[in-house]
């Protein structure tokens, strides 16, 4: 039994796209394996070594379709100022004419899959239903890993007409006819011309961030690009943290952190690695759920050393995209282990270490069930979520930002998040060290004007005296030779330990112009071979560097014109005053 609104929408989509047949997906194991067999038969998937990677498969996407295409991603609102200066804008009318035309007859000769999915735990007030219509069985298989798909979503929907409508077609995979359009007022998404993850798995960034951020603004909650973890101390107390990090800043590794030997009596629990939906609870605290059920992680750089929990999670029941394939039928990517003597690269071409090109695409991915992660929290599917005590904003800065500092209050914390930045790395971009602002790590994912998004964050802080404390972390500070000062990875738990102590009224700190920085003695550095000079440099706040930083922040803020909340300019003036 489906809602009338859903049936009418499916009929309307079918009239436009003209598929040969329509399949309603139920999310069952039987259906999933039938899809896999179908894709193995037509070459969409390759089966990996069943003994070493049971029920795992490799997909190779079209060489022009390997990443999010942000320049072809649009927010379709009646007025361009509602999309804001950091989004690409297209009017809904133009989208219907230009993009709508591409959907006419696009599924002729294909099967149209109707994929109802639930974002969030069953029975949770946080959760909501989306329905993706797609002609890609690869998308269906990935959506089954990433969401609660099929019957469970239809039961949650009932006869309601409130669901996010996602229409996706591979089209002809031409970059000239590739668009990802979001209609916030209608809670709708159109995507054509791409089969790649974030462009095609519409529950991912499109629904859970771009559309959900608008819903959150309208309904009084937060939809954020954040990990959620619980840190359990030796006495069994668990403190939950959420954290926003731009790409190449160690977000997934932090989400699945393994404590170092010196802190082996601590435990880090993974609630989510990428998306957090946060609502105020009746107790006045901010509670968070992870709306997803899987990890859609970047493979290169993931290894037993950097993220052992991820390596275990992806070792079965997973789909790999654009990784290399060894002769024994196992996946391989740069940074995983020593390179094989021979492999087939992500396009299926013969490869050796002397080939002079990467074996795996730099954006190669794995889609793995979250329940397989050894550190998955026993509360990751609690309908009420988990209570957040601290929010972390992270960046990649060789200078300027110390290892960690705490914001003075909520409004100052919003300023810290709104001005956060990272420096590009050689792997990410052609230029090294270019500072890119990425407020709350939401720049590509906010579904409306970011000035209004900052205002919404400020307003959230007025609703309760029990909001989380806000911190900024930077694992990437370097010395004059360009060497990292901080060991990173599992040792980052030492910083989390200080943050938790601050939340609980302990943890010594020194007040600086930018916030509260730990005293050198406040960090638990037992077992680390860090010199006093290195610790001093890690925690140093240079007023001259911060005056330059303040100028760059002002330049970024001016992009938003009169729409930027006055509170952020006020925080900026206060920073300059404290810097002298």
N, C-alpha and C positions, 0 to 999 in steps of 0.2 A: 504494500500500500504506500504510494508516494503522494506527496502534496500536489494539489492541482497546479499550483504555481510552477513546480518543478516540471511536471508533465508538459505543461503548455510551453515552457521555455525550451525543453528538449525537442518538441515538435517544430518550434520556430527555427531552431538551429539546424535541424535535419532538412527543413525546406530550403534553407540557404546553401548548406554545404553539400547536400545530395549524396550521402554515403550509400554504398551498396547494401550495407546491413548495419544494425544498431545492436550493441551488446551492453547490457547493464551489468556492471561489475559488482560481485557480492563480497569480494575480499577473501574468499576461501582459499585454502591451501591447494585444493584441486584445480581451481581456476588459475592460480599463480603458476603451477607446474605446467598446465596446458599452454599458457602464454610462453613460458620458457622454451618448451619443446617447439612451439611454432617459430620462435625467433632463432633457435638453433638450426631449424630446418631451412630458414631463408637467409641465414648468414648474418643476421642482426647481432647475434651473440655467439661467442665461442665458449665451450665448456673448459674450465680449468681443471688441473690435476685433482681428481676426486679424493685421492688419499690425503693430499696435503692441504687442499682448499675445498672441503666438501660443500657442494651446492653453491659454488661460486662461478661467476661468468665474467667474460671480458666483452666490452662494447667499444667499437671504434667509430667515433663520430666523423662527419664530413670535415675535411681539413679547414674549411672556412667557418666552422661552427663549433668552436672549442672553448668559449668563455661567455660571460655576461656581456651584452652589447649595450653599454650604458648610453651611447650616443643615439641609439635607436629605441630607447626606453622613454615613454612619454607619460606625463600626467595630464589627463584630459578634463579640464575644468572650464566653466564658462568664461572666466576671466584669467588672464595669464598671471596676475599678481597673486592669485590663490595657489598656484603651483610654486611661485617664488623663483628667485634668481639661480638657485642651485639645481633646479629640475628642468628638463626639456618639456616644453608645453605644446599641446596641440588642442584645438577646440574640439569638443565632442562632435560637432557637425562635420568638421574636416576629417576626423577619424572615421566617422561612419561612411563618408564618401570615399576617402583614399584607401583606408585599411579594410573597410567593410567590403569593398569591391573584390579584394583578394580572397575573401572567404567564399564567394559565390562559386559553387561547384568544386570546391577544393578537395572534397573527400570522395569524388567519383572514383569508383574502382577500389575504394578502401573501406575498412570497418571503422565505424564511429563508436568509441568506447565512452560510456557514461560512468564517471568515477566519483561517487559521493564519498566525501572524506570528513573526518572529525578532527579539528585542531584542538588539542587539549584533552585532559583525562575524561573518561565517561562520567557523567553525573556531576560535572564541575560547573559552577556558575561562570567560570572563565571561558568555557569551551564554546566553539561555534562550528557550524557546518559550511563547507564549501562543496561545490560540484564542478569538476573539471571535465569538459568534453574534449576528447583528443583522438587523433587517428594514429597515435604512436603506441604500440604495445610496450616499447621500452619505457615510455613515460608511466604507463600503468604499473609496470613491475616496480619501478623506483618509488612511485607514490604509495605502493603497498608497504614498502619498507619505512618510508618517511612519515606516514600518517596512519590513523585508524580508519581503514577503508571499507566501504561497502555497507553491509546490513547495519552495522553499529551506528553509522552516520545517519542513515535513513530513519532509524528508530529515534535518534536524538532530534532529528528535524521534525518528525511527526507531520502534521498538516500545515506547518508554518510556511510562510512565503519568504522568510528571512534567511537567506543563504547567499554566500559569495558565488557569483556566476563567472566561471572561467572557461573561455573558449580557446582551444589550442589546435593548430594544425601545422604539420611539417611544411605544407605548401610545396614549393619546389626547392626549398633550402637556399634560395638565392639571397645573398646579402643585400641586393637592391630591393628585394621585396620582403624584408624582415622588419617586423615591428612588434614591440611589446607595449601595449597601451593599457592604462589604468583609468577607470571612470569612478572616482571616489564617491560621487553623489549616488551612483547606481550600484555601488559595491560590485563592480564588474571588471573583468580582465580579459583582454584579447591579446593573443600571441600567435604570430604566424611567421614561418620561414626559418625556424630554429628548433632543433631537437635537444639542445644542450640544457643541462640541469636547471640553473636559475631562470633561464628563459622559458623553459617548458614544464618544469614541475611547479605548477602555479600555486601550490600550497606553500612553497618555500618563501622566497623574498617578496613575491608579488602579493600574496594574501597575508602572510603572517607579519609583514612589516608595512608595505606601502598602503594596502587597504586597511589593515588593522590599526595603523597609526592614526588614520582619520577617524575610525570608529572609536579609538581610545580618546581622542580629543573630544569627540561629540558626547561620549558616555562617561568621561571622568576616570580614565585609567591610563596605563602606559604600555605600549607595544614596542619592545626594544631589541636591538641587535646585541644581546648580552648572553654570556654564559651564566650558569647558576651552579654554585658548589656549596657543599657543607663541609666545614672543617671540624673534626671531632678531636677534642683534647684528651690527654691520658685519663681524665676523670669521667669521660663519656659525655661531656657537654658538646653539643653541636651548634656552631654558629654559621648561618647561611649568608653568602655573599653573592652579589651579581656583578658582572664586569663587562665593560664595552671596550673592545680593542680593534683598531683597523687591521687589515690584512698584514701578514708578516710580522705580527707582534706577539706571537706565542699564545693566542687565545685557546686553541684546541689543546695544546700541551698543558696549559694551566687548568683547563676544565677536567683533565684526567690525571692530574699531578700525582706522582708517587713520592712520598716523603723521603728525604735523605736519611742515611743511617743515624745521624745525630738526633733526628726527630722521629725515629721509627715508632714511637708510641703514639704518634698522631695518625689520623686517617683522613684522607680527603675523599669526599663522596661527590660523584657527578650527578647533578640533577638535569643539566642541559649544557650543550656546548655552543649554542648559536643564537637561540631566540628565547626571550623572556616576556611573558605577559604578566603585568604587575597591577594588583588592585589593593585598595585599602581594605583591611579586614575590620570586623566589629571592634577589635582591640586597639584600633588606630595605627597598627603597624602595616607596612607594605608587604603583601604576600605575593609570591611569584610561582607561576607554573611554566614548564617547558611544553609548548603546544605540539612538539614533534615527537616521533617515536624512533627516529633514526639519525645517523650521522652522515652528512654529505660533505666529506672532508677532502682537503687537498692532500694528495698522496706524496708528491716529492717532498723530501725532508722528514717524512714520518718514518721512524725506525724504532727498534727495541731500545735504543739509547734515549731518543728524544721523547717517545710516547709509547711505552710498553703496553699500556692498557688499550690504546687504539689498535695496536698490532694484533692483540688477542681478539678484540671486537670484530675486526674485519677478516678474520681467518676462516670464517664459514658463513654461509647464507648471505653472501655479499655480491654486489655488482661493481665491477671496476670499469672505468671509462678512460680510454686513451693512455693506459700504462703500457709498458713493454711486456713481451711474453717470452719466457725462456724456453729452450727446447724441451724441458721436462714439463711444460704446461703450467708454470707458476708465474705470478705477476712480479714485475720488478720496476723500480723507479729510482731516480737519482736520490742519494741520501739514505736509501733503505739498507744497503750493505755494500760490500765490494762488488764492482760490476761483473756480470757474467762475461765469459770469453766471447759468447755469441748470443744474440737474441733477435727477436723481431720487434722493431720499434712501434710506436703508437699508431703508425699508418700501415703496419704489416710488412715493412721493408726490412731486409737483413741489416743487422747492426752489430758493430764491435766497438770496443772502447776507443779504437783509432778512427772511428767514423767522423768525428768532429762535429757531432750534433747530439742533442739529448735523445735518449732512448724513449723516455716518457715525455708527454707534453708537460710543460711547466705547470699547467692547470689541470693535470690529470686528477681524477677523483675516485673515491670509493663511497659506496652507499651501503651502510652496515646497520643492522638493528641495534638500537641503544641498549636493549635488555642484555646483549652479549658482552657489554663492557664490564670488566671485573670490579670497577669502582662505582657502578651505577647505584644510586642511593635507594634505600628501601622506601623512601618517600617520594620518588620521582613521579609517581602517578597519583599522589594524594589529591583528591578533588579540591581541597582548600589550598593547595600549594604549600610552600614553605615560607617562613617569615624572614625577610631580608634585614640584616643588621648593618650592612655596609655596601656601598656601591663603589666600584673601582673604575676609573677611566685610565686607559693606558696608551702610551705613545712610544714611538721609536726615535729617541733623540740622543745623538752622540754627545751633546753638551746641553746646557740650559737646565733641563728638568732633572732634579735629584732622583735618587732611587725611589723614594716615596715621600709624599706629604699629604696632610689632611686639610681639607677646606675648613674655613672658619665657621661656616654655617651653610644651610641649604642653598640660599641665594648665591653665595660665593661658590658653592659646589657646582651650581648650574653654569656659572661663568667659566669654571675650570673645564667642564664638559663641553661647553659651547666653543671654547677656544682651543681644544685639544688638537694636536698635530703629530704627524710622523714624517720622518725623512725617508725619501725613496732609497731603495737598495738596488744594487746592480741587477739582481735577479728580477726585481719588479719592473724596473723602468730602464730606459737608456741612460738617464742622468742619475748621478749619485748625489745624495745629500740635499735634494730639493725638498723644502718643507711644504707639505700639503695639509691643509686644515681638513679635519674630518670630524665635525661635532658629534659627540656621543657615538662615533663610528656609524652614523646614520646618514651621512651625506648622500650616498646613492640610493637610500631606502626609505627616506621620509616621503610620505604621500601628499604632502602639502607644503605651504611656505614655511621654511625653517625658522623664520622669525616668530611665527605663530606657535611653532613647536617649542621654542625656548619659552615663550609666554605660558604655554600649557605646563611645562616643567615647573616654572616659578609658582604657578597657581596651585599645583599639586602640593608644594611645600607648605602652603598656607592652610591645608586641610587637616593637619594633625601635628601635634608636638612630638610624635614618635617616629618621624621619618628617619630612614637610614642615614648614617654619617657617610660623607663622600670623600674619597681619596683619589690621588693620582699616582700611578706607578710608572717606572721607566727602567726596564731591565737592561737597556742598551747603551748606557753611558760608557764612553771610551777614554783612554788616556791619550797623551800627546802622540803616541805611536799608532793610535787607532785600535789598540787592543781593548776588548771588553773588560771593564773593571769588576763586573759582577758575574758569578758563574752561571746564574740562570737555572732553567729547568726545575728539578726538584728542590733546589736551594731557595726558590722563590717562596717556599712555605715559611721561611724565616721572616719575610716581610709580612705575609698574611698573619703570622703570629703576633707581630707588633700591632697590626690593624685591629685584630680581635681584642688585644689588651686595651687599646684606645677606646673601643666600643664599650668595654666593660669598666671604664673609668680608671684603667691602669696605663702603663706604658709611658715612659718619660718622653717629652718632646720639647723642642725649642721653637719659640715663635719667630718666624721669619716674614719678610714682606709678602711671600706667596702663600703661606699657610704654616701648619705645624709640621716640622721635620723631626724625626727621631734623633735623640742624642746618640752618639756612637755607642754608649754603654747600653742603650735601650734595645738594640738589636741583638738577638741571640746568634752569635757568630761562632759558637763553640764547634771546634773541628774544622773550621775553614782557615786556610792559610792566606788571609787578607792582611796586608800591611796597614798600619795606622794611617799612612798617607792615602792609601786607596779608599779606606772607609771615609776619611775626611773629604776626599774628592767626590765620592758617591753622594754625599749628603750636602755638598756645597751649593749655596745659592749666590750667584754672582750678580750684583745689582746692575752692572753694565750690560751683561748679556740679557737680563730681564727687561731693561729699558728698550733694547732693540726688539725683543719679543713682544713687548706691549705695543710698539709701533706696528708690528706685523698683524697683531690681533685687531687693532683699530682699523687697519686697511681691510681686513676680512669683514669686520662688522659693518663697515660702510656700504658693503654690497647690498645690505638689506634696507638701506634708506630709513625713512621714518617709521617703518614697521618694526624695527628692532626694539625690544622692550627697554625702557629707560633704566631699569634695574641693572642691565648688563653694562651700559655706559657708566652707571654709578660705580659698579664693581671695578671697572677699568680705571676710573679716576682715583678710586681708593688704592688700587695697586700702584699707580704712579706716585701717589702721595707717600705710601709706605716705602717706596724705593728711593724717595728723596729727590 
